[in-house]
Amino acid sequence: MKKIIYSLTASLALIATAQSCDSILDKAPLDSFADANYWTSESNVEVYANTFFNNFVGYGNGGGSGSYYFPTLNDNQADATFRDWNFINNIADNSDWSDPYVEIRRSNIMINRLGRMSLNEATTNHWLGVARMMRALQYYWLVRQFGDVPLIDHELQVSEKDVIYAPRTDRDKVMDFVLEDLNFACGNIKDVTNKTGWSRDLANAIKAEICLFEGTYCKYRVEKDGQKAPDSNRAETFLKEAKTAAAAVMAKGYTLNKSYQGNYNSLDLAGNPEMILYKHYFKDVFMHSLPDYTASSSKAYGMTKDAFNAYLFTDGLPKSATKLNNTDISDKLTNKHIDITGLLEVRDPRLAVAVDSVLMTVPNPFKGRFNRSDDHAQSSSTGYGVYKYDTKELAINYRTETGKNYTDAPLYWLSVIYLEYAEACAELGGCTQNDLDISVNKLRDRVNMPHMTISPVADPANNMGVSSLIWEIRRERRVELMYDNNFRFWDLNRWHQLDKLDTQKYPDIKLGANVKNDPESINSTDITVNSDGYIDAYPNNERKYDPMYYFWPVPTSEIAINKDLTQNPGWDKKN
């Protein structure tokens, strides 16, 4: 089914039109589910519910961008044009507002129709749980972007003008409603092993993510920045729910995949023991465009200097404390190109998975990961080329050409659950060594890194005003999930750390590799190298932080239709 994009108001207008045309109502819809003929069997319910999977983008739905690697509004990546706050100029209309309401309406329809069917109670509640889980997910996406949003808790009728044109509902009330939906889903969705379908484990995984966001957001939000005042009681409630949900998944027998990279570059994740939900792609049938962003000859998005420095050394210590070689300058040149293998050997092994061992600078062609001729060169905006998603199992054209890759995408998996559990424990206080050992230290074990302790070495790089333990858990999350699923932006948002995306205050987030030992790069007119030898991904501009960016602007097209909608702080003046 094609995903139809239209606003909540517009969709309701279509209903009104249909109700006024008997000729339309007399015919079975050609592209939608007809009430009388459709809601008669569980198999039909399942077909309807499965269209919700389009919301899990993964590496992309055939073409276009996905939720991995593509966003550069963070401190992990910089592209050649250095992405600014990408919603600044998207004020008039925004599918990030309208699309969720389409899905919420579909959820409400499913909930209503299930009440009319004669399925047994367990089956009914299973599908009600799926509908409520997806409704909760949509409201979560809306709230984290826009704050207060209209709350629609039932299938709307055209006559309900007061609900159709309702004002925004307090975000805390919306999130309480979300928690109710999630609790119902976790208690009623079938407890089955299904890595490409609906399961109770998936419900708990979604609940853990949402509750961790809400708990930390409520703990760290700042009233003067247009948010509500911090609420410690509310934070504790949601953090406890996050911990419980994560623990429920951890108790179900999932284990870490032996290969860290294998979570990202596999042709089939069906046998991967840590997958909770994944997206499967098919050669020459259903593929994705990830290589267009990771294997480009025109400055693919590269890792930043700031992200590179976030990786611990193999002794488990940060750059400030290690006795290992902590430089980022390599003296090993291969065919006039900088080979950083020596730098990677003394760092957390996940760094060698995240970046290529050969710096990818222009105009220099190279023979690297793809073993291709020099006339098919690859480059990166920062010099650090992305390696994490590549697999030699694919033919070269499927590895490098847009729309040709068919590796599976993880959507919910155990590594994330471990990170959520550890963070919830730390934020609640009273985190024990055992809490770390059953979560993040399993991630450390997989890559042969020393264990994290409850009293880690203080790192001078800690600029977030949190304890050393929370700082290290946040670091672990950053490196484990590097490039993944736009996690980093929303992490910074919920921790109230979006100021870390200001390039004037934190210049390392637009710098890349040190090419001091590569005269060809230094003298190149195709890249800019600063006085210290670092590539500047975007030397002619800066990205400036403003507190108003914690919220997207409510689309002005929606405000024009619904006079009771108000604009987010700061955006009314910008408009």
C-alpha positions in Angstrom: 0.0 0.0 0.0 1.3 3.4 -0.9 1.8 5.8 1.9 -0.7 8.6 1.5 0.6 12.0 2.8 -1.9 14.5 3.8 -2.8 16.5 6.9 -5.2 15.5 9.6 -7.6 18.2 8.6 -7.4 17.3 4.9 -8.0 13.6 5.6 -11.2 14.5 7.4 -12.3 16.7 4.6 -12.1 13.7 2.3 -14.4 11.9 4.7 -16.9 14.7 4.5 -16.8 14.6 0.7 -17.3 10.9 0.6 -20.3 11.1 2.9 -22.0 13.5 0.5 -21.6 11.3 -2.5 -23.8 8.2 -2.6 -22.1 7.0 -5.8 -18.8 6.7 -4.0 -20.2 5.1 -0.9 -22.0 2.5 -3.1 -18.8 1.2 -4.5 -16.0 -0.7 -2.8 -12.9 1.5 -2.5 -10.2 0.5 -4.9 -7.3 1.6 -2.7 -8.5 1.4 0.9 -10.2 -1.0 3.3 -14.0 -1.1 3.1 -15.7 -1.5 6.4 -18.6 -3.9 5.4 -16.5 -6.3 3.5 -13.2 -6.0 5.2 -13.5 -6.3 8.9 -14.6 -9.9 8.9 -11.5 -12.0 9.7 -8.3 -11.9 11.6 -6.3 -12.4 8.4 -7.7 -9.1 7.1 -6.9 -7.4 10.4 -3.3 -8.6 10.0 -3.0 -7.3 6.5 -4.3 -3.9 7.7 -1.9 -3.9 10.6 1.1 -4.9 8.5 0.9 -1.6 6.6 2.1 0.0 9.8 5.5 -1.5 9.0 6.0 1.2 6.4 6.7 3.5 9.4 9.9 1.6 10.2 12.1 3.1 7.5 15.4 1.4 8.3 17.8 1.8 5.3 14.9 3.2 3.2 11.7 1.9 1.6 13.2 1.0 -1.8 14.7 4.4 -2.7 15.3 7.7 -0.9 16.7 8.3 2.5 16.4 6.1 5.5 16.9 6.5 9.2 20.6 5.4 9.1 23.5 7.6 8.5 21.6 10.2 6.4 21.0 12.8 9.1 23.9 15.1 9.8 22.3 17.4 12.2 24.4 16.0 15.0 28.0 16.0 16.2 28.9 12.6 14.7 28.9 13.5 11.0 29.4 16.4 8.7 28.6 16.6 5.0 30.1 18.7 2.3 27.4 21.4 2.8 27.2 21.0 6.5 23.5 20.6 7.5 22.0 23.4 9.4 18.8 23.0 11.5 17.0 21.3 8.7 13.6 22.4 9.7 14.3 26.2 9.7 12.9 26.7 6.3 10.1 24.1 6.5 7.5 26.3 8.2 4.6 26.3 5.8 4.0 22.6 5.5 5.7 19.6 7.1 4.9 15.9 6.7 6.5 15.3 10.1 3.3 16.8 11.5 0.7 15.4 9.0 2.0 11.9 8.4 1.7 10.8 12.1 -1.9 12.0 12.2 -2.6 9.8 9.2 -1.3 6.8 11.1 -3.0 7.8 14.3 -6.3 7.9 12.4 -5.6 4.5 11.0 -4.9 3.2 14.5 -8.1 4.6 15.8 -10.0 3.0 12.9 -8.5 -0.3 13.7 -9.3 0.0 17.4 -12.9 0.9 16.6 -13.4 -1.8 14.0 -12.0 -4.5 16.3 -14.7 -3.7 18.8 -17.3 -4.8 16.2 -15.7 -8.1 15.3 -16.4 -11.5 16.9 -12.8 -12.5 17.5 -11.9 -14.2 20.8 -10.7 -11.9 23.6 -7.0 -12.8 23.4 -6.9 -12.3 19.6 -8.9 -9.0 19.9 -6.6 -7.7 22.6 -3.5 -8.7 20.6 -4.5 -6.6 17.6 -5.8 -3.8 19.9 -2.3 -3.9 21.4 -0.7 -3.5 18.0 -2.9 -0.6 17.1 -2.3 1.1 20.4 1.4 0.5 20.2 1.6 2.2 16.8 -0.6 5.1 18.0 1.7 5.5 20.9 4.7 5.5 18.6 3.2 8.2 16.4 2.4 10.5 19.4 5.9 10.0 20.7 7.4 11.1 17.4 5.0 14.1 17.3 5.7 15.2 20.9 9.5 15.0 20.7 9.4 17.3 17.6 6.6 19.7 18.4 5.9 19.5 22.1 2.2 20.1 22.7 0.0 18.5 20.0 -3.7 17.8 19.6 -4.6 14.5 21.2 -7.1 12.4 19.2 -8.0 9.3 21.1 -10.8 7.8 18.9 -12.0 7.6 15.3 -13.2 11.0 14.4 -16.4 11.8 12.7 -16.9 14.8 10.5 -19.4 16.2 12.9 -16.8 16.5 15.7 -15.7 19.9 14.8 -14.5 20.7 18.3 -12.1 17.7 18.1 -11.1 18.1 14.5 -10.1 21.7 15.2 -8.9 21.2 18.7 -6.1 23.2 20.4 -2.8 21.6 21.3 -2.8 19.2 24.3 -0.2 19.6 27.0 2.7 17.2 26.1 2.8 15.6 29.5 -0.9 14.6 29.2 -0.1 13.2 25.7 2.8 11.2 27.0 0.7 9.8 29.9 -1.8 8.7 27.2 1.2 7.1 25.3 2.2 5.2 28.4 -1.3 3.8 28.9 -1.2 2.6 25.3 2.2 1.0 25.7 1.2 -0.8 28.9 -1.8 -2.2 27.2 0.4 -3.3 24.2 3.0 -4.9 26.5 0.3 -6.8 28.4 -1.7 -8.1 25.4 0.5 -8.5 22.2 1.3 -12.1 21.8 4.5 -13.3 23.5 6.0 -14.9 20.4 9.3 -14.9 18.6 8.8 -13.0 15.4 11.7 -10.8 14.2 9.7 -9.4 11.2 6.3 -9.1 12.9 4.4 -8.1 16.0 5.6 -9.4 19.3 5.5 -8.5 23.0 9.3 -8.1 22.9 8.9 -5.4 20.2 6.3 -3.7 22.4 8.7 -3.7 25.4 11.5 -2.5 23.2 9.4 0.4 21.9 8.3 1.2 25.5 11.9 1.2 26.7 12.9 3.7 24.1 10.0 6.0 24.6 10.1 5.9 28.4 13.8 6.6 28.5 13.3 9.6 26.3 10.5 10.9 28.4 12.2 10.3 31.7 15.5 12.0 30.8 13.6 14.8 28.9 11.6 15.6 32.0 14.7 15.5 34.2 16.8 17.8 32.1 14.3 20.1 30.4 14.8 23.9 31.0 11.9 26.2 31.4 13.6 29.3 30.1 14.2 27.5 26.8 10.5 27.3 26.1 10.0 23.9 27.9 8.2 23.1 31.1 10.2 23.1 34.3 12.0 19.8 35.3 9.8 17.3 37.0 11.8 14.8 39.1 8.8 12.7 40.0 7.7 12.4 36.4 11.2 11.6 35.4 11.5 8.8 38.0 8.2 7.3 36.9 9.2 7.0 33.2 12.8 5.9 34.0 11.5 3.1 36.1 9.1 2.1 33.3 12.1 2.2 30.9 14.2 0.0 33.1 11.4 -2.5 33.6 10.6 -2.8 29.9 14.3 -3.2 29.0 14.7 -5.9 31.7 11.7 -7.7 30.3 13.4 -8.0 26.9 16.8 -8.9 28.5 15.1 -11.8 30.2 13.8 -13.3 27.0 17.0 -15.1 25.9 18.4 -12.7 23.3 22.1 -12.8 23.0 24.6 -10.5 21.3 25.7 -11.3 17.7 29.3 -12.4 17.7 30.1 -9.7 15.1 29.4 -6.1 15.9 29.5 -5.1 12.2 27.4 -8.1 11.3 24.3 -6.3 12.7 24.6 -3.7 9.9 26.0 -5.4 6.8 24.2 -8.8 6.7 22.2 -10.1 3.8 19.8 -11.8 6.2 19.3 -11.0 9.8 16.9 -13.8 10.4 19.5 -15.9 12.3 21.0 -13.0 14.2 20.4 -13.7 17.9 20.0 -10.1 19.0 17.4 -8.9 16.5 14.0 -8.0 17.9 12.7 -6.5 14.7 14.5 -6.0 11.4 13.7 -4.9 7.8 14.4 -7.4 5.1 15.5 -6.4 1.6 15.5 -8.5 -1.6 18.0 -8.4 -4.5 16.6 -6.7 -7.6 13.2 -6.4 -6.0 13.3 -4.3 -2.8 16.6 -2.5 -2.2 17.9 0.6 -0.6 20.2 3.6 -1.3 22.6 3.6 1.6 25.7 3.4 -0.6 24.8 6.8 -2.1 25.7 8.2 1.3 28.5 5.9 2.3 30.3 5.1 -0.9 30.2 8.3 -2.9 32.9 9.8 -5.0 31.5 13.3 -4.3 32.2 13.8 -0.6 30.1 11.3 1.3 29.2 12.3 4.8 32.1 11.7 7.1 32.8 11.2 10.8 33.8 14.3 12.7 36.9 14.9 14.8 34.7 15.2 17.9 33.2 11.7 17.2 36.6 10.2 16.5 37.9 11.5 19.8 34.9 10.0 21.7 36.3 6.5 21.3 38.3 5.1 24.2 41.7 3.6 23.8 42.2 -0.2 24.1 43.2 0.3 27.8 39.7 1.5 28.5 40.8 5.1 29.1 40.0 8.4 27.4 42.6 10.4 25.5 43.4 12.5 28.6 44.3 9.5 30.7 45.8 6.8 28.4 49.5 6.0 28.1 49.0 4.7 24.6 49.8 6.7 21.5 46.9 9.3 21.6 47.7 11.3 18.5 45.4 11.4 15.5 48.3 12.0 13.1 49.4 9.1 11.1 52.9 8.8 9.6 52.1 5.8 7.5 51.5 6.7 3.8 50.4 4.1 1.2 50.4 5.2 -2.4 50.5 8.8 -1.3 47.4 8.3 0.9 47.2 8.3 4.6 46.6 4.9 6.2 45.3 5.2 9.7 45.5 1.6 10.6 48.0 2.4 13.4 45.7 4.9 14.9 42.8 2.4 14.9 44.8 -0.4 16.5 45.0 1.5 19.8 41.3 2.5 19.9 38.1 0.8 20.7 37.7 -1.8 17.9 34.3 -0.3 17.0 36.1 2.7 15.5 37.8 0.5 13.0 34.3 -0.7 12.0 32.9 2.8 11.8 35.7 4.3 9.5 37.9 3.1 6.7 41.5 2.5 7.4 42.4 4.8 4.4 41.6 8.4 4.6 39.3 9.4 1.7 40.4 12.8 0.6 40.0 14.5 -2.8 41.3 14.7 -5.4 43.2 11.6 -4.4 41.9 8.4 -5.9 42.8 5.3 -3.9 42.6 1.5 -3.8 40.9 0.8 -0.6 38.0 -1.2 0.6 36.4 -1.8 -2.8 39.6 -2.9 -4.5 38.6 -0.9 -7.6 40.6 1.1 -10.1 41.8 4.6 -9.4 39.4 6.2 -11.8 36.5 5.2 -9.5 37.6 7.1 -6.5 35.8 7.6 -3.2 35.9 10.7 -1.0 34.6 11.9 2.3 33.7 15.4 3.6 36.0 14.8 6.6 38.4 12.3 5.2 37.0 9.6 7.4 35.2 7.2 5.1 32.3 5.1 6.4 32.9 1.4 6.6 30.3 0.1 9.0 27.6 -0.8 6.5 29.7 -2.3 3.8 29.9 -6.0 3.0 32.1 -7.9 0.6 29.3 -10.5 0.1 27.8 -8.1 -2.5 29.1 -7.6 -6.0 30.9 -4.2 -6.4 28.0 -2.5 -8.2 25.5 -3.5 -5.4 28.0 -2.1 -2.9 28.4 1.3 -4.5 25.4 2.2 -6.7 22.3 4.1 -5.5 19.3 1.9 -5.0 21.2 -1.4 -5.4 22.1 -2.5 -1.9 20.0 -5.2 -0.2 21.6 -5.7 3.2 19.0 -6.0 6.0 18.4 -3.2 8.4 18.2 -3.6 12.2 15.2 -1.8 13.7 15.1 -2.9 17.3 17.9 -5.0 18.7 19.5 -6.1 22.0 22.5 -3.7 22.0 20.1 -0.8 22.2 18.2 -2.5 25.0 21.4 -2.9 27.0 22.2 0.8 26.6 18.7 1.9 27.6 18.8 -0.4 30.7 22.2 1.0 31.9 21.2 4.6 31.3 17.9 4.2 33.2 19.7 2.6 36.1 22.3 5.5 36.2 19.7 8.2 35.9 17.6 6.7 38.7 20.7 6.5 40.9 21.9 3.4 42.7 23.4 1.8 39.6 25.4 -1.2 40.7 28.3 -3.0 39.1 26.0 -5.9 38.3 23.7 -3.5 36.4 26.7 -2.6 34.2 27.9 -6.2 33.9 24.5 -7.4 32.6 24.3 -4.6 30.0 27.0 -2.3 28.7 29.9 -4.6 29.7 28.5 -7.3 27.5 28.9 -4.8 24.6 32.5 -4.2 25.8 33.1 -8.0 26.0 32.1 -8.4 22.4 34.8 -6.0 21.2 37.4 -7.0 23.9 37.3 -3.7 25.7 37.9 -3.4 29.5 34.8 -3.3 31.6 33.1 -0.1 32.7 33.0 0.4 36.5 30.6 2.4 38.6 33.5 4.8 39.4 35.1 5.5 36.0 38.1 7.8 35.5 37.0 11.4 35.2 37.3 12.7 31.7 38.0 16.4 31.2 36.1 16.2 27.9 32.8 15.8 30.0 31.0 19.0 29.0 27.5 18.0 29.9 27.5 18.6 33.6 26.7 15.0 34.6 28.5 12.4 36.7 31.4 10.5 35.2 29.2 7.3 35.2 26.5 8.9 33.2 29.0 10.5 30.9 30.6 7.1 30.2 27.3 5.5 29.6 26.4 8.2 27.1 29.8 7.7 25.5 29.1 4.0 25.2 25.8 4.7 23.5 27.4 7.1 21.1 30.1 4.7 19.9 27.9 1.6 19.9 25.3 3.4 17.8 27.5 5.5 15.7 25.6 6.8 12.5 22.6 4.7 13.5 18.9 5.7 13.2 19.4 9.4 14.0 19.8 8.4 17.7 22.4 11.1 18.4 20.3 14.1 17.6 17.4 12.9 19.8 19.8 11.9 22.6 21.2 15.4 22.6 17.7 16.8 22.6 16.4 14.7 25.6 19.6 15.5 27.6 19.1 19.2 26.8 22.5 19.3 25.0 21.5 20.7 21.6 24.0 23.6 22.2 26.7 21.0 21.4 25.7 21.4 17.8 26.9 25.0 17.7 30.0 25.0 15.5 31.4 28.2 16.9 31.3 26.9 20.4 32.4 23.4 19.4 34.4 23.6 16.2 35.5 19.9 16.4 32.0 18.9 15.2 32.7 20.2 11.7 36.4 19.2 11.5 37.6 15.8 10.3 40.8 13.9 9.9 44.3 15.2 10.4 46.1 15.3 7.0 49.2 17.0 8.2 51.4 14.3 6.7 49.7 14.4 3.3 51.1 17.3 1.3 48.7 16.6 -1.6 45.7 17.0 0.6 47.1 20.1 2.3 47.7 21.8 -1.1 44.5 20.6 -2.6 41.9 23.2 -3.8 39.2 20.7 -3.3 39.3 20.5 0.4 40.1 23.1 3.2 42.7 22.2 5.8 43.0 24.5 8.9 46.3 25.6 10.4 46.5 22.4 12.6 46.1 20.1 9.7 42.5 19.1 10.1 40.0 19.0 7.3 37.2 21.6 7.6 34.1 20.1 6.2 32.4 23.4 5.8 34.8 26.3 6.2 32.5 29.1 4.9 29.7 28.8 7.3 28.8 28.1 10.9 25.8 26.4 12.6 24.4 28.5 15.4 22.3 27.1 18.2 19.1 28.7 19.4 17.0 27.3 22.3 13.9 27.5 20.0 15.3 24.6 18.1 14.3 22.2 20.8 10.9 22.2 18.9 10.0 22.2 15.3 7.7 25.0 14.1 4.1 24.0 13.8 3.3 24.2 10.1 1.7 27.5 9.2 -0.7 25.6 6.9 -2.1 23.8 9.9 -2.4 27.0 11.9 -4.3 28.6 9.0 -6.8 25.8 9.0 -7.1 25.5 12.8 -7.2 28.9 14.5 -6.9 27.2 17.9 -3.4 26.0 17.1 -0.6 28.1 18.5 3.0 28.4 17.3 6.0 27.2 19.3 8.1 29.7 21.2 10.3 31.8 19.0 8.9 30.6 15.7 6.0 33.0 15.8 8.5 35.9 15.6 10.5 34.1 12.8 7.4 33.7 10.7 
